């Protein structure tokens, strides 16, 4: 995984796991359709790191990724990249310009794995929709273990920043992953 400096979004994402959690059922969680945006329909400018290899796409490490398509906030392509077992990071590209954003750097799970305040490792999985500026982060604490726990926090893309709109809640919604995630 490329070396990157922490961002405000990353610090907020990590802070979310050490603050007290509210149960998910306490209120209706925000919905993707509540934050709809129009879809960009111009020329697509793919990320510089992506390559097409026969029938699939690969990243700079030669790992398979989904092909570039809008899957967040009307013009962005979020891609999940594998860097080994339990290791992943995300990139976000504005497909209207081809510019990369570092807003998702803080959601990476590398080695050593990030830990909650009580020392438990977690893996972050992101969920988005092409026509929504809402992003859901699900934190899988003790990922792959018998007593795995899921926590969820919702963010909005506003003025090129990710703003948390919920606290971190215990329990996660069942969501379908979108291409690229």
Backbone as a chain_set.jsonl record, in Angstrom:
{"seq": "XXXXXXXXXXXXXXXXXXXXXXXXXXXXXXXXXXXXXXXXXXXXXXXXXXXXXXXXXXXXXXXXXXXXXXXXXXXXXXXXXXXXXXXXXXXXXXXXXXXXXXXXXXXXXXXXXXXXXXXXXXXXXXXXXXXXXXXXXXXXXXXXXXXXXXXXXXXXXXXXXXXXXXXXXXXXXXXXXXXXX", "coords": {"N": [[0.845, -1.173, 0.0], [0.569, 2.218, -0.839], [2.468, 4.766, 0.871], [0.866, 7.153, 2.875], [-0.118, 10.301, 4.229], [-2.02, 10.9, 7.253], [-5.447, 11.971, 7.011], [-7.999, 14.447, 7.741], [-10.498, 13.182, 7.536], [-9.713, 10.561, 7.9], [-8.732, 10.623, 10.511], [-11.116, 11.226, 11.842], [-12.556, 8.919, 11.242], [-11.08, 6.945, 12.636], [-11.308, 7.952, 15.229], [-13.963, 7.538, 15.621], [-14.193, 4.918, 16.442], [-13.317, 4.829, 19.03], [-14.949, 6.306, 20.559], [-17.98, 6.386, 22.576], [-20.588, 4.109, 21.637], [-23.76, 4.226, 20.037], [-26.769, 2.281, 19.937], [-27.755, 0.785, 16.812], [-30.481, 0.573, 16.268], [-31.69, 2.708, 17.518], [-32.713, 4.953, 16.16], [-34.114, 5.756, 12.944], [-31.785, 5.072, 10.507], [-29.841, 7.251, 8.32], [-30.611, 7.403, 4.797], [-29.451, 6.45, 1.537], [-30.872, 7.618, -0.601], [-31.784, 9.962, 0.515], [-29.881, 11.864, 0.106], [-29.474, 12.624, -2.577], [-27.817, 13.157, -5.727], [-27.152, 14.608, -8.971], [-26.093, 12.614, -11.812], [-22.931, 12.607, -13.375], [-22.457, 12.937, -16.848], [-20.565, 13.182, -18.829], [-17.405, 12.889, -20.59], [-15.493, 10.194, -19.446], [-12.765, 10.132, -17.288], [-10.454, 7.978, -16.517], [-8.773, 6.623, -13.559], [-5.224, 7.152, -13.102], [-3.784, 4.974, -12.228], [-5.037, 2.639, -12.994], [-5.319, -0.311, -15.0], [-6.198, -2.191, -17.894], [-6.339, -5.6, -18.156], [-6.585, -8.061, -20.242], [-9.564, -9.558, -19.642], [-10.179, -8.226, -17.311], [-9.705, -5.576, -14.847], [-6.838, -4.029, -13.35], [-4.92, -2.846, -10.508], [-2.223, -0.636, -9.365], [-0.654, -2.475, -8.037], [-1.058, -4.745, -9.4], [-3.294, -6.114, -8.68], [-6.666, -7.32, -8.917], [-9.357, -5.128, -9.698], [-12.54, -3.45, -9.809], [-13.834, -2.172, -12.911], [-13.49, 1.268, -13.973], [-16.118, 3.228, -12.929], [-18.873, 5.365, -12.165], [-19.62, 5.408, -8.797], [-20.161, 6.815, -6.552], [-21.442, 9.791, -5.208], [-22.252, 11.022, -7.641], [-20.119, 11.5, -9.468], [-17.802, 10.205, -8.791], [-15.408, 7.539, -8.509], [-15.014, 4.986, -6.399], [-12.666, 2.726, -5.36], [-11.905, -0.429, -4.018], [-8.973, -1.803, -2.779], [-6.941, -4.637, -2.532], [-4.419, -5.613, -0.292], [-3.418, -7.869, 0.729], [-4.255, -10.529, 3.085], [-6.924, -9.539, 5.062], [-6.192, -6.94, 4.694], [-6.716, -3.827, 3.291], [-7.263, -0.988, 1.16], [-8.598, 2.162, 0.08], [-9.311, 4.008, -2.898], [-10.255, 7.126, -4.361], [-11.543, 8.556, -7.168], [-12.213, 11.361, -9.159], [-14.175, 11.074, -11.787], [-14.828, 12.897, -13.714], [-12.663, 14.473, -14.1], [-10.375, 12.951, -13.644], [-8.832, 13.269, -11.43], [-7.314, 12.327, -8.373], [-8.456, 11.764, -5.031], [-7.698, 12.11, -1.569], [-9.374, 11.58, 0.463], [-10.264, 9.154, 1.495], [-8.198, 7.852, 2.73], [-7.929, 7.392, 5.495], [-9.53, 5.201, 5.994], [-8.222, 2.893, 5.498], [-6.999, -0.425, 6.01], [-4.264, -1.728, 7.146], [-1.077, -3.333, 7.753], [0.545, -2.898, 10.788], [-2.782, -3.827, 11.785], [-5.439, -1.442, 12.267], [-6.586, -0.447, 15.535], [-9.152, -0.638, 18.042], [-10.025, 1.359, 20.919], [-9.885, -0.417, 23.059], [-8.017, -2.213, 22.17], [-8.701, -4.04, 20.146], [-8.572, -5.384, 16.882], [-9.684, -4.088, 13.686], [-11.523, -4.062, 10.562], [-12.363, -1.978, 7.89], [-15.193, -1.492, 5.889], [-16.52, 0.062, 3.107], [-19.515, 1.611, 1.876], [-21.368, 2.836, -0.824], [-23.345, 4.789, -3.166], [-24.029, 5.473, -6.585], [-25.628, 7.757, -7.191], [-25.689, 9.257, -4.849], [-24.456, 11.295, -2.17], [-23.806, 10.232, 0.208], [-21.898, 8.21, 2.415], [-21.241, 5.112, 3.822], [-19.551, 3.734, 6.499], [-18.567, 0.688, 7.657], [-17.36, -0.874, 10.432], [-15.65, -3.675, 11.113], [-15.086, -5.268, 13.848], [-12.684, -7.322, 15.361], [-12.495, -8.887, 13.059], [-13.421, -11.718, 11.186], [-13.241, -13.411, 13.334], [-14.767, -15.521, 15.854], [-16.443, -14.006, 17.548], [-17.074, -11.627, 16.135], [-17.775, -8.171, 15.802], [-19.887, -5.587, 14.607], [-19.766, -2.18, 13.705], [-21.152, 0.982, 12.832], [-20.936, 3.998, 10.894], [-22.033, 7.044, 9.452], [-21.269, 9.188, 6.746], [-21.141, 12.335, 4.984], [-20.42, 13.719, 1.81], [-19.261, 16.873, 1.535], [-18.371, 19.884, 0.154], [-15.83, 18.901, -0.734], [-15.014, 17.429, 1.479], [-15.346, 14.854, 3.956], [-17.983, 14.612, 6.059], [-18.994, 13.584, 9.199], [-22.235, 12.386, 9.914], [-23.574, 10.902, 11.685], [-23.183, 9.36, 14.889], [-20.942, 6.733, 15.904], [-22.415, 3.637, 15.655], [-23.492, 0.687, 17.319], [-23.844, -2.399, 15.736], [-24.805, -3.223, 12.383], [-26.274, -2.331, 9.267], [-27.709, -4.451, 6.752], [-26.205, -4.343, 3.755], [-25.812, -4.065, 0.227], [-22.876, -4.482, -1.565], [-21.377, -2.214, -3.837], [-20.205, -2.143, -7.248], [-16.682, -1.96, -7.423], [-16.264, -1.643, -4.752]], "CA": [[0.0, 0.0, 0.0], [1.38, 3.427, -0.871], [2.543, 5.549, 2.112], [0.091, 8.377, 2.805], [-0.288, 11.0, 5.491], [-3.403, 10.867, 7.708], [-6.292, 13.098, 6.668], [-9.03, 14.719, 8.74], [-11.501, 12.123, 7.442], [-9.128, 9.367, 8.511], [-8.713, 10.812, 11.963], [-12.501, 11.103, 12.305], [-12.925, 7.512, 11.136], [-10.45, 6.249, 13.756], [-11.903, 8.454, 16.463], [-15.295, 6.956, 15.729], [-14.143, 3.621, 17.099], [-12.966, 4.91, 20.444], [-16.01, 7.018, 21.26], [-19.102, 5.515, 22.914], [-21.439, 3.753, 20.511], [-25.206, 4.16, 20.236], [-27.301, 1.145, 19.185], [-28.238, 1.134, 15.485], [-31.925, 0.621, 16.234], [-32.168, 3.859, 18.278], [-33.454, 5.819, 15.251], [-33.947, 5.342, 11.56], [-30.509, 5.575, 9.975], [-29.958, 7.972, 7.051], [-30.709, 6.571, 3.598], [-28.742, 6.976, 0.376], [-31.755, 8.461, -1.412], [-31.988, 11.255, 1.182], [-28.781, 12.752, -0.272], [-29.332, 12.394, -4.014], [-27.089, 14.107, -6.577], [-27.232, 14.209, -10.387], [-24.956, 11.848, -12.311], [-22.092, 13.163, -14.442], [-22.633, 12.138, -18.062], [-19.564, 13.581, -19.816], [-16.293, 11.98, -20.848], [-14.914, 9.591, -18.243], [-11.306, 10.185, -17.192], [-10.135, 6.93, -15.536], [-7.595, 6.848, -12.71], [-3.936, 6.867, -13.751], [-3.235, 3.715, -11.734], [-5.799, 1.466, -13.447], [-4.93, -0.928, -16.271], [-7.049, -3.296, -18.307], [-5.554, -6.783, -18.487], [-7.498, -9.009, -20.862], [-10.982, -9.381, -19.316], [-10.379, -7.539, -16.04], [-8.926, -4.382, -14.548], [-5.9, -4.207, -12.246], [-4.39, -1.613, -9.924], [-0.765, -0.491, -9.465], [-0.018, -3.668, -7.467], [-1.427, -5.88, -10.242], [-4.467, -6.783, -8.086], [-7.912, -7.059, -9.627], [-10.312, -4.132, -9.207], [-13.641, -3.218, -10.739], [-13.56, -1.158, -13.918], [-13.872, 2.606, -13.537], [-17.496, 3.655, -13.141], [-19.37, 6.213, -11.077], [-20.28, 4.66, -7.729], [-20.303, 7.684, -5.384], [-21.653, 11.242, -5.296], [-22.53, 11.526, -8.973], [-18.996, 11.573, -10.405], [-16.603, 9.577, -8.225], [-15.173, 6.093, -8.55], [-14.326, 4.467, -5.218], [-12.174, 1.368, -5.593], [-11.294, -1.142, -2.897], [-7.746, -2.479, -3.208], [-6.429, -5.627, -1.596], [-2.959, -5.623, -0.109], [-3.163, -9.079, 1.491], [-5.346, -10.996, 3.932], [-7.337, -8.57, 6.066], [-5.565, -5.65, 4.395], [-7.338, -3.161, 2.154], [-7.293, 0.461, 1.163], [-9.539, 2.707, -0.885], [-8.987, 5.2, -3.663], [-11.434, 7.834, -4.863], [-11.178, 9.324, -8.349], [-13.243, 12.165, -9.813], [-14.142, 10.605, -13.173], [-15.008, 14.014, -14.634], [-11.344, 15.096, -14.306], [-9.309, 11.974, -13.449], [-8.071, 13.618, -10.222], [-7.422, 11.465, -7.192], [-8.696, 12.402, -3.741], [-7.137, 11.347, -0.453], [-10.373, 11.577, 1.53], [-10.538, 7.815, 2.035], [-6.964, 7.275, 3.278], [-8.114, 6.978, 6.886], [-10.323, 3.978, 6.094], [-7.36, 1.763, 5.132], [-6.657, -1.433, 7.001], [-2.959, -2.23, 6.731], [-0.376, -4.037, 8.826], [-0.384, -3.565, 11.683], [-4.181, -3.433, 11.64], [-5.876, -0.433, 13.229], [-7.193, -1.041, 16.732], [-10.081, 0.146, 18.842], [-9.442, 1.818, 22.186], [-9.615, -1.568, 23.929], [-6.985, -3.07, 21.582], [-9.231, -5.014, 19.187], [-8.343, -5.016, 15.489], [-10.888, -3.957, 12.878], [-11.45, -3.883, 9.116], [-13.411, -1.058, 7.462], [-15.796, -1.717, 4.584], [-17.277, 1.243, 2.709], [-20.673, 1.43, 1.007], [-21.787, 4.077, -1.465], [-24.216, 4.647, -4.329], [-23.63, 6.423, -7.628], [-26.416, 8.982, -7.152], [-25.807, 9.761, -3.475], [-23.208, 11.789, -1.572], [-23.681, 9.586, 1.511], [-20.949, 7.1, 2.488], [-21.384, 4.346, 5.056], [-18.376, 2.97, 6.918], [-18.847, -0.375, 8.621], [-16.129, -1.301, 11.095], [-15.785, -5.062, 11.557], [-14.165, -5.44, 14.971], [-12.301, -8.733, 15.467], [-12.897, -9.421, 11.76], [-13.13, -13.119, 10.924], [-13.232, -14.203, 14.562], [-16.077, -16.024, 16.251], [-17.254, -12.953, 18.179], [-16.947, -10.387, 15.37], [-18.761, -7.142, 16.105], [-19.94, -4.59, 13.545], [-20.15, -0.827, 14.086], [-21.425, 1.729, 11.604], [-20.987, 5.451, 10.946], [-22.424, 7.599, 8.161], [-20.594, 10.425, 6.372], [-21.609, 13.027, 3.785], [-19.43, 14.49, 1.072], [-19.635, 18.285, 1.47], [-17.25, 20.778, -0.149], [-14.599, 18.109, -0.806], [-14.697, 16.864, 2.8], [-16.311, 13.898, 4.489], [-18.504, 15.107, 7.325], [-19.806, 12.561, 9.866], [-23.58, 12.855, 10.243], [-24.069, 10.078, 12.791], [-22.146, 8.803, 15.732], [-20.695, 5.326, 15.605], [-23.479, 2.836, 16.262], [-23.282, -0.771, 17.381], [-24.711, -3.085, 14.786], [-24.702, -2.715, 11.021], [-27.33, -2.676, 8.314], [-27.36, -5.339, 5.629], [-26.079, -3.52, 2.546], [-25.159, -4.704, -0.901], [-21.692, -3.766, -2.033], [-21.455, -1.729, -5.206], [-18.969, -2.408, -7.983], [-15.545, -1.146, -7.012], [-16.122, -1.636, -3.297]], "C": [[0.886, 1.23, 0.0], [1.336, 4.153, 0.468], [1.767, 6.836, 1.924], [-0.019, 8.989, 4.183], [-1.745, 10.91, 5.916], [-4.147, 12.132, 7.285], [-7.291, 13.32, 7.789], [-10.091, 13.627, 8.732], [-10.99, 10.85, 8.104], [-9.088, 9.466, 10.018], [-10.111, 10.68, 12.547], [-12.954, 9.644, 12.283], [-12.345, 6.717, 12.297], [-11.038, 6.664, 15.081], [-13.272, 7.835, 16.701], [-15.283, 5.652, 16.507], [-13.772, 3.696, 18.576], [-14.001, 5.672, 21.258], [-17.137, 6.049, 21.589], [-20.006, 5.296, 21.704], [-22.903, 3.757, 20.929], [-25.717, 2.955, 19.461], [-27.901, 1.604, 17.862], [-29.75, 1.308, 15.463], [-32.503, 1.86, 16.928], [-33.006, 4.806, 17.415], [-33.267, 5.283, 13.841], [-32.639, 5.915, 11.023], [-30.739, 6.339, 8.668], [-29.964, 6.989, 5.879], [-29.987, 7.236, 2.439], [-29.615, 7.963, -0.395], [-32.056, 9.818, -0.768], [-30.942, 12.29, 0.758], [-28.435, 12.586, -1.747], [-28.58, 13.535, -4.699], [-27.261, 13.662, -8.028], [-25.957, 13.462, -10.803], [-24.248, 12.597, -13.443], [-22.275, 12.294, -15.68], [-21.681, 12.549, -19.186], [-18.524, 12.497, -20.027], [-15.712, 11.479, -19.529], [-13.39, 9.629, -18.353], [-10.887, 9.184, -16.12], [-8.911, 7.293, -14.692], [-6.316, 6.486, -13.458], [-3.392, 5.493, -13.376], [-3.9, 2.484, -12.334], [-5.334, 0.999, -14.83], [-5.932, -2.035, -16.596], [-6.156, -4.432, -18.764], [-6.515, -7.871, -18.948], [-8.935, -8.697, -20.458], [-11.211, -8.599, -18.031], [-9.472, -6.334, -15.915], [-8.014, -4.673, -13.368], [-5.427, -2.838, -11.744], [-2.868, -1.598, -10.04], [-0.002, -1.666, -8.868], [-0.308, -4.925, -8.3], [-2.608, -6.659, -9.694], [-5.719, -6.39, -8.849], [-8.753, -6.016, -8.906], [-11.447, -4.045, -10.222], [-13.226, -2.146, -11.74], [-14.079, 0.194, -13.469], [-15.307, 2.95, -13.944], [-17.945, 4.471, -11.942], [-20.081, 5.333, -10.059], [-20.41, 5.486, -6.442], [-20.493, 9.135, -5.824], [-21.711, 11.792, -6.717], [-21.385, 11.567, -9.957], [-17.74, 10.853, -9.931], [-16.609, 8.061, -8.39], [-14.38, 5.732, -7.302], [-13.932, 3.034, -5.538], [-11.581, 0.822, -4.307], [-10.113, -1.923, -3.455], [-7.317, -3.45, -2.121], [-4.914, -5.495, -1.511], [-2.568, -6.826, 0.747], [-4.368, -9.449, 2.343], [-5.662, -9.967, 5.006], [-6.753, -7.187, 5.845], [-6.249, -5.068, 3.168], [-7.205, -1.662, 2.302], [-8.207, 0.905, 0.031], [-8.929, 3.883, -1.626], [-10.293, 5.814, -4.147], [-10.975, 8.759, -5.983], [-12.394, 10.078, -8.864], [-13.182, 11.803, -11.299], [-14.408, 11.721, -14.177], [-13.676, 14.688, -14.955], [-10.185, 14.106, -14.272], [-8.482, 12.247, -12.196], [-8.382, 12.668, -9.073], [-7.677, 12.314, -5.952], [-8.105, 11.512, -2.661], [-8.121, 11.245, 0.704], [-10.561, 10.218, 2.193], [-9.321, 7.155, 2.672], [-7.156, 6.725, 4.691], [-8.93, 5.712, 7.065], [-9.505, 2.733, 5.752], [-7.148, 0.832, 6.323], [-5.369, -2.072, 6.517], [-2.344, -3.025, 7.877], [0.568, -3.079, 9.505], [-1.786, -3.001, 11.51], [-4.534, -2.341, 12.648], [-6.591, -1.115, 14.393], [-8.154, -0.074, 17.396], [-9.381, 0.534, 20.136], [-9.076, 0.65, 23.107], [-8.692, -2.605, 23.276], [-7.465, -4.111, 20.597], [-9.045, -4.506, 17.758], [-9.667, -4.921, 14.736], [-10.546, -3.762, 11.41], [-12.612, -2.984, 8.724], [-13.878, -1.417, 6.062], [-16.694, -0.523, 4.288], [-18.403, 0.873, 1.754], [-21.086, 2.787, 0.464], [-22.772, 3.736, -2.579], [-23.86, 5.752, -5.312], [-24.357, 7.755, -7.518], [-26.596, 9.563, -5.773], [-24.452, 10.229, -2.973], [-23.011, 11.243, -0.155], [-22.736, 8.384, 1.403], [-21.134, 6.417, 3.839], [-20.092, 3.576, 5.301], [-18.83, 1.946, 7.944], [-17.514, -0.913, 9.119], [-16.354, -2.699, 11.656], [-14.69, -5.34, 12.575], [-13.942, -6.936, 15.183], [-12.75, -9.485, 14.221], [-12.458, -10.87, 11.589], [-13.093, -13.995, 12.16], [-14.659, -14.567, 14.95], [-16.985, -14.925, 16.807], [-17.065, -11.614, 17.466], [-18.097, -9.443, 15.711], [-18.728, -6.125, 14.97], [-20.434, -3.264, 14.116], [-20.278, -0.017, 12.796], [-21.458, 3.235, 11.861], [-21.253, 5.966, 9.538], [-21.762, 8.965, 7.967], [-21.269, 11.02, 5.141], [-20.439, 13.74, 3.134], [-19.977, 15.904, 0.937], [-18.383, 19.112, 1.242], [-15.905, 20.048, -0.078], [-14.105, 17.61, 0.545], [-15.754, 15.833, 3.161], [-16.704, 14.364, 5.879], [-19.331, 13.987, 7.971], [-21.178, 13.141, 10.213], [-24.254, 11.974, 11.284], [-22.871, 9.772, 13.685], [-21.893, 7.375, 15.284], [-21.719, 4.508, 16.373], [-23.077, 1.369, 16.285], [-24.305, -1.429, 16.471], [-24.616, -2.425, 13.422], [-25.899, -3.162, 10.205], [-26.797, -3.692, 7.32], [-27.356, -4.474, 4.378], [-25.413, -4.339, 1.457], [-23.989, -3.846, -1.32], [-21.901, -3.369, -3.475], [-20.166, -2.1, -5.931], [-17.866, -1.45, -7.537], [-15.31, -1.151, -5.52], [-16.035, -3.044, -2.745]], "O": [[1.856, 1.291, 0.756], [0.301, 4.165, 1.133], [1.968, 7.543, 0.937], [-0.014, 8.279, 5.189], [-2.63, 10.849, 5.063], [-3.567, 13.215, 7.208], [-7.421, 12.486, 8.685], [-10.539, 13.189, 9.791], [-11.74, 10.148, 8.784], [-9.38, 8.498, 10.72], [-10.288, 10.096, 13.616], [-13.649, 9.188, 13.191], [-13.045, 5.895, 12.888], [-11.247, 5.831, 15.962], [-13.685, 7.634, 17.843], [-16.268, 5.317, 17.164], [-13.907, 2.705, 19.295], [-13.946, 5.691, 22.488], [-17.249, 4.999, 20.956], [-20.168, 6.179, 20.862], [-23.243, 3.342, 22.037], [-25.156, 2.626, 18.416], [-28.489, 2.682, 17.787], [-30.253, 2.13, 14.697], [-33.722, 2.037, 16.92], [-33.945, 5.412, 17.931], [-32.383, 4.468, 13.58], [-32.422, 7.125, 11.084], [-31.732, 6.096, 7.981], [-29.402, 5.897, 5.96], [-29.921, 8.464, 2.372], [-29.143, 9.027, -0.797], [-32.535, 10.727, -1.446], [-31.111, 13.479, 1.031], [-27.272, 12.429, -2.118], [-28.687, 14.699, -4.316], [-27.489, 12.482, -8.293], [-24.89, 13.657, -10.221], [-24.886, 13.144, -14.343], [-22.254, 11.067, -15.59], [-21.955, 12.294, -20.359], [-18.739, 11.335, -19.683], [-15.473, 12.261, -18.609], [-12.808, 9.22, -19.358], [-10.953, 9.498, -14.932], [-8.12, 8.158, -15.065], [-6.322, 5.623, -14.336], [-2.616, 4.91, -14.133], [-3.373, 1.38, -12.194], [-5.005, 1.804, -15.701], [-6.441, -2.719, -15.709], [-5.317, -4.258, -19.648], [-7.175, -8.518, -18.135], [-9.481, -7.678, -20.881], [-12.364, -8.33, -17.692], [-8.596, -6.096, -16.747], [-8.359, -5.461, -12.488], [-5.519, -1.828, -12.441], [-2.286, -2.439, -10.724], [1.18, -1.84, -9.161], [0.133, -6.022, -7.959], [-2.905, -7.75, -10.181], [-5.827, -5.275, -9.36], [-8.854, -6.012, -7.679], [-11.32, -4.513, -11.354], [-12.369, -1.313, -11.448], [-15.011, 0.264, -12.669], [-15.656, 2.962, -15.125], [-17.449, 4.281, -10.832], [-21.016, 4.606, -10.394], [-20.724, 4.948, -5.38], [-19.787, 9.631, -6.703], [-21.264, 12.912, -6.967], [-21.617, 11.658, -11.162], [-16.716, 10.892, -10.613], [-17.653, 7.409, -8.406], [-13.22, 6.119, -7.16], [-14.769, 2.225, -5.939], [-10.852, 1.515, -3.598], [-10.23, -2.614, -4.467], [-7.331, -3.119, -0.935], [-4.227, -5.296, -2.513], [-1.529, -6.818, 1.406], [-5.386, -8.756, 2.322], [-4.784, -9.568, 5.771], [-6.818, -6.344, 6.739], [-6.352, -5.725, 2.132], [-7.057, -1.133, 3.404], [-8.544, 0.124, -0.859], [-8.143, 4.65, -1.071], [-11.298, 5.124, -4.321], [-10.131, 9.632, -5.778], [-13.477, 9.508, -8.992], [-12.238, 12.185, -11.99], [-14.231, 11.517, -15.378], [-13.562, 15.393, -15.959], [-9.118, 14.391, -14.816], [-7.522, 11.524, -11.927], [-9.523, 12.271, -8.84], [-7.181, 13.435, -5.836], [-8.024, 10.295, -2.827], [-7.738, 10.863, 1.81], [-10.981, 10.151, 3.349], [-9.405, 6.008, 3.112], [-6.589, 5.687, 5.031], [-9.018, 5.192, 8.177], [-10.049, 1.629, 5.722], [-7.122, 1.259, 7.477], [-5.382, -2.871, 5.58], [-3.021, -3.348, 8.853], [1.371, -2.465, 8.803], [-1.957, -1.841, 11.135], [-3.994, -2.315, 13.754], [-7.128, -2.214, 14.253], [-7.991, 1.144, 17.323], [-8.269, 0.082, 20.409], [-8.089, 0.712, 23.84], [-8.587, -3.734, 23.755], [-6.694, -5.0, 20.237], [-9.324, -3.345, 17.462], [-10.645, -5.58, 15.09], [-9.439, -3.355, 11.058], [-13.736, -3.201, 9.177], [-13.067, -1.621, 5.158], [-17.526, -0.141, 5.111], [-18.277, -0.04, 0.938], [-21.147, 3.769, 1.204], [-23.005, 2.569, -2.894], [-23.438, 6.838, -4.913], [-23.741, 8.798, -7.737], [-27.559, 10.292, -5.535], [-23.422, 9.64, -3.302], [-22.159, 11.727, 0.591], [-22.772, 7.64, 0.423], [-21.178, 7.08, 4.875], [-19.604, 2.86, 4.426], [-19.406, 2.297, 8.974], [-16.662, -1.345, 8.341], [-17.158, -2.884, 12.569], [-13.54, -5.608, 12.229], [-14.892, -7.72, 15.183], [-13.312, -10.577, 14.309], [-11.297, -11.215, 11.809], [-12.929, -15.209, 12.046], [-15.625, -13.998, 14.442], [-18.188, -14.934, 16.546], [-16.914, -10.58, 18.118], [-19.24, -9.868, 15.883], [-17.662, -5.833, 14.43], [-21.384, -3.221, 14.898], [-19.605, -0.292, 11.803], [-21.938, 3.692, 12.898], [-20.766, 5.405, 8.556], [-21.7, 9.782, 8.886], [-21.888, 10.305, 4.353], [-19.575, 14.295, 3.815], [-21.016, 16.123, 0.313], [-17.441, 19.055, 2.033], [-14.964, 20.522, 0.559], [-12.907, 17.394, 0.729], [-16.904, 15.923, 2.731], [-15.859, 14.495, 6.765], [-20.274, 13.492, 7.354], [-21.274, 14.25, 10.74], [-25.371, 12.259, 11.717], [-21.715, 9.909, 13.285], [-22.564, 6.873, 14.382], [-21.874, 4.662, 17.585], [-22.405, 0.88, 15.376], [-25.477, -1.054, 16.449], [-24.377, -1.222, 13.315], [-26.461, -4.234, 10.429], [-25.592, -3.781, 7.08], [-28.391, -3.934, 3.988], [-24.566, -5.191, 1.724], [-24.104, -2.625, -1.418], [-22.525, -4.098, -4.247], [-19.144, -2.345, -5.29], [-18.115, -0.267, -7.304], [-14.257, -0.708, -5.062], [-15.913, -3.225, -1.534]]}, "num_chains": 1, "name": "protein.A"}
